[in-house]
Amino acid sequence: MKTIEGFKLRKLGNEFILVGESMALINFNKMITLNETAAFLWKEAEEKSVSQGEFTAVELCKALCAEYEVSPEQAMSDVEATIASWREAGVIE
């Protein structure tokens, strides 16, 4: 998987949003909000997409376990749910 180029993570109060920075990516009917954990995962996914060309759920799970005190099973469940929401929003391919 990889992130779609042109989406930038921005902090808005206590939450984060993904903003499409080109007219082709802007959908005024939908705002993509992320909590702190999802924003952390987005940064990891974006970094892997740039450096390696893609990212995997396993890589994000490992990063989540390294950053937070969470079991691998819970981390993978969270990663899979986050990836599913990103796919639905159209910000990864």
Long-range contacts (C-beta under 8 A, 24 or more apart in sequence): 1-45, 1-54, 1-55, 1-56, 1-57, 1-83, 1-92, 1-93, 2-45, 2-49, 2-53, 2-54, 2-55, 2-92, 2-93, 3-42, 3-45, 3-46, 3-49, 3-55, 3-91, 3-92, 4-90, 4-91, 4-92, 4-93, 7-32, 7-91, 9-34, 9-39, 9-42, 9-43, 9-46, 11-39, 16-42, 18-42, 18-89, 18-91, 30-89, 32-89, 32-91, 37-64, 37-68, 37-78, 37-82, 38-82, 38-85, 40-64, 40-67, 41-79, 41-82, 42-86, 45-86, 45-92, 57-83
